Amino acid sequence: MSDADRTPTEPRIYFVGSHATGKTTLARYVHDRYRLPLISEVARSVLAEMEITLDQIRSNLDTVNRYQHEVCWRQIREETEARGGFVSDRAFCNLAYAAEHATIMPDLMRDPAIGRYMQWVGKGLVFFVRPHPDLVRDDGVRAGLRWEDVVRADGMVKMLLEMYGIPYVTVSVLSMQERVRLIDEVVKLRYPELVDDARPHFRGPLLRVSALEEQVPDAPKRPGMPMPGVPVPGVPVPGVPASRTARDDFDPGDA
């Protein structure tokens, strides 16, 4: 597949990996900064529609199969129905969990639609977010919050990336500052048109100098103006003849 074939006409950005790696936080960042529609984790909505909990799913294999089947095809449907590009906090990741908990994996992998979907993902920009122990915490949705479970799911996602030859950018640092810098640089290279319309990192109101002066009456009125009671070279001092200034009274030995 040529580079031209790999570049979609509409920007699509994926964050894939195990649970508890910060994918959703990064997807929301891209959504806010680059004004792309966000495809949120469909597993949450499927759980709500089935009116079940993860504990209930694990106790019934048929329910597990139905849940994993619905999550897989719901994710694909959400992506293919999106218009104008999007950012998603996962892609094929649930296949790793289907392999771990369900028995539908052979049927899924034999379906030609899965192969076409993996090629579709490969034409987008894929960030592979690696796990870190400090990010593992319970949120009521993730399947297994032991570190070994997270690492196992991470390995299966990597296997799928490699098996289908999907290009990806690894995000392995923990610092959010370094994560977003990496994402910004890669997005700038892959989708430069998004940068022109990107929101600035800081969008809060800036405090006007006049407002600062009203709140802090004794604050300097402008940069370079004296603080109350502090002589400044070249500025007349009350009680000192006009011919003399603070500069005249300044003794380097006092500094």
Summary of the structure (lengths in Angstrom):
residues: 255
radius of gyration: 28.2
end to end distance: 71.2
largest distance: 96.1
contacts: 670
relative contact order: 0.15
helix: 51%
strand: 7%
